[in-house]
Amino acid sequence: MPAGTEVVLTEVGPRDGLQNEPGVVATADKVTLVRRLAAAGLREIEATSFVSPKWIPALADADDVARALPRVPGVRYGALVPNLAGWERFRAAGLDVAAVFVSASETHNRRNVNCSVAESLERFRPVLDAAREAGVRTRAYVSTACGCPYEGGVAEGAVARLAGALVALGVDEISLGDTIGVGYPAQVRALVEAVAGEVPLSGIALHLHDTYGRALANVQAGFDAGIRRFDASLGGLGGCPYAPGASGNVATEDVVDLFERAGVATGVDLDALVDVSAWLEREVLHRRLPGRVLRARLGERERAAAARTTT
Amino acid sequence: MPAGTEVVLTEVGPRDGLQNEPGVVATADKVTLVRRLAAAGLREIEATSFVSPKWIPALADADDVARALPRVPGVRYGALVPNLAGWERFRAAGLDVAAVFVSASETHNRRNVNCSVAESLERFRPVLDAAREAGVRTRAYVSTACGCPYEGGVAEGAVARLAGALVALGVDEISLGDTIGVGYPAQVRALVEAVAGEVPLSGIALHLHDTYGRALANVQAGFDAGIRRFDASLGGLGGCPYAPGASGNVATEDVVDLFERAGVATGVDLDALVDVSAWLEREVLHRRLPGRVLRARLGERERAAAARTTT
């Protein structure tokens, strides 16, 4: 890879990870989490979600979290904004990136938000208009971009057309989500090529899940196809802890190490990030996170500590 | 990927996986394991090791295992053969592929087998001569090919020269091992290119560990560079269960799913392989294996069974 290459990671753990946590995470811990992620070098952090607390009770304190976030130069905070009611909360909190979300497959969209894809786009329109007027950056998540749990295969052309429609509505960045982790490298390359026909490469991010262990292989495939923006979740936080085998976002540490080893800058201090995940595991969630680099690094630290003790 | 493309997987679980198991696995269970792996479609199976039982007590029953293996047309059984004493045991057992092993880094080789790399090659010479005379296929493992836990970086050129020396000694297949899992895709591509200057691509296999979650990304990189032979271990069996974060071979199920999704034939029946790993977990090892596709598939089966029960 050429020297000087950089990637931008969007940390989605505080939103996409914590929204699935079964226990209550204190508002203060959520704020601490985002603050520490920014201190570790993450520059795009999805902090919470302004969907209805009825849908996602775990993020019912979104307004409190958002208002308590420390402003850090160069750091943008994002949040999900499903409709104009969410937009008002987003604006009151003064965050930076408003994210809408829609599925590439009709059945998944209907099961997720109880309306068609076309109806979702119409719901976004006033949010995106308001964001443009306010000079607020927007992103759109396109779920099931590599496959749908209800419909099976999803055509790359359909994803590309949806991405194009979102850009036409004013979205600044499209995050293509492999929601169920079925994608494979050749598919990701083909998907990126198809979507790049509608959206500039710099406006495309990949949001890859690790259900079958292929998230990093797919990150690499996306990078090879020209993508420089990737979503990730600290420690691999996310997925559903109740469903054995169900797995969430690719771990931020794993993405950082993949790139930094190859000389691609992420801007993230990996040791500091491991500290954040270790704190989250031990002090907040009281369970192990699935990230591989996190586990390997903590194992190295334990062995180094044991060696110091015995000598 | 072009239609009709095939890869050959060498299943190393019965040797590389079980040699690290802390508990005693019954000889009959080892034989059953190999038999079921062959029935699932694996055509190259490393069944055991003829190193001294003093070194690897877990495989002290190598002679009994090897003699009990059912002959299956088209299936080759391999074993580690460190010296002429091991060769005699290998021949008595009538196996098909004799494997020698050496590290790409001097320090790792010395710590592993207490001699220099050059001395290792001299020890192999009579084994490889005897194998050639007997018409027995040989492979050589080159460990630490992407990095050494003691020396750090390992130069691709050094690995290529060692591979060339092994081929000059008569080795049929070189298995390049990323023993500590530090490799990344661009490095694997460069390594393959370097070694391919000394060894035909068809004589190179990749043996990738998943310590940092990059094994599948590296498998894909190797494939993209022309490699068609990969080592893997059912369920990701291997590594050291006592060292948190230490991780072993890439899981065979994960490699099979990576390739089959992309239309590359492995010859392996994934459902049958998941059955083998599930049996090994539940009936033999009494612990969970780390393979991702295994966990996902077993989760799908549980949910399907629950759905049948409730309807």
Boltz contact constraints between the chains, C-beta under 6 A:
constraints:
  - contact:
      token1: [A, 1]
      token2: [B, 186]
      max_distance: 6.0
  - contact:
      token1: [A, 184]
      token2: [B, 261]
      max_distance: 6.0
  - contact:
      token1: [A, 184]
      token2: [B, 262]
      max_distance: 6.0
  - contact:
      token1: [A, 185]
      token2: [B, 220]
      max_distance: 6.0
  - contact:
      token1: [A, 186]
      token2: [B, 1]
      max_distance: 6.0
  - contact:
      token1: [A, 186]
      token2: [B, 262]
      max_distance: 6.0
  - contact:
      token1: [A, 211]
      token2: [B, 296]
      max_distance: 6.0
  - contact:
      token1: [A, 212]
      token2: [B, 257]
      max_distance: 6.0
  - contact:
      token1: [A, 212]
      token2: [B, 292]
      max_distance: 6.0
  - contact:
      token1: [A, 212]
      token2: [B, 293]
      max_distance: 6.0
  - contact:
      token1: [A, 212]
      token2: [B, 296]
      max_distance: 6.0
  - contact:
      token1: [A, 213]
      token2: [B, 216]
      max_distance: 6.0
  - contact:
      token1: [A, 213]
      token2: [B, 254]
      max_distance: 6.0
  - contact:
      token1: [A, 213]
      token2: [B, 292]
      max_distance: 6.0
  - contact:
      token1: [A, 214]
      token2: [B, 216]
      max_distance: 6.0
  - contact:
      token1: [A, 216]
      token2: [B, 213]
      max_distance: 6.0
  - contact:
      token1: [A, 216]
      token2: [B, 214]
      max_distance: 6.0
  - contact:
      token1: [A, 216]
      token2: [B, 217]
      max_distance: 6.0
  - contact:
      token1: [A, 217]
      token2: [B, 216]
      max_distance: 6.0
  - contact:
      token1: [A, 217]
      token2: [B, 217]
      max_distance: 6.0
  - contact:
      token1: [A, 217]
      token2: [B, 220]
      max_distance: 6.0
  - contact:
      token1: [A, 220]
      token2: [B, 185]
      max_distance: 6.0
  - contact:
      token1: [A, 220]
      token2: [B, 217]
      max_distance: 6.0
  - contact:
      token1: [A, 243]
      token2: [B, 299]
      max_distance: 6.0
  - contact:
      token1: [A, 244]
      token2: [B, 299]
      max_distance: 6.0
  - contact:
      token1: [A, 245]
      token2: [B, 295]
      max_distance: 6.0
  - contact:
      token1: [A, 245]
      token2: [B, 296]
      max_distance: 6.0
  - contact:
      token1: [A, 245]
      token2: [B, 299]
      max_distance: 6.0
  - contact:
      token1: [A, 254]
      token2: [B, 213]
      max_distance: 6.0
  - contact:
      token1: [A, 257]
      token2: [B, 212]
      max_distance: 6.0
  - contact:
      token1: [A, 261]
      token2: [B, 184]
      max_distance: 6.0
  - contact:
      token1: [A, 262]
      token2: [B, 184]
      max_distance: 6.0
  - contact:
      token1: [A, 262]
      token2: [B, 186]
      max_distance: 6.0
  - contact:
      token1: [A, 292]
      token2: [B, 212]
      max_distance: 6.0
  - contact:
      token1: [A, 292]
      token2: [B, 213]
      max_distance: 6.0
  - contact:
      token1: [A, 293]
      token2: [B, 212]
      max_distance: 6.0
  - contact:
      token1: [A, 295]
      token2: [B, 245]
      max_distance: 6.0
  - contact:
      token1: [A, 296]
      token2: [B, 211]
      max_distance: 6.0
  - contact:
      token1: [A, 296]
      token2: [B, 212]
      max_distance: 6.0
  - contact:
      token1: [A, 296]
      token2: [B, 245]
      max_distance: 6.0
  - contact:
      token1: [A, 299]
      token2: [B, 244]
      max_distance: 6.0
  - contact:
      token1: [A, 299]
      token2: [B, 245]
      max_distance: 6.0
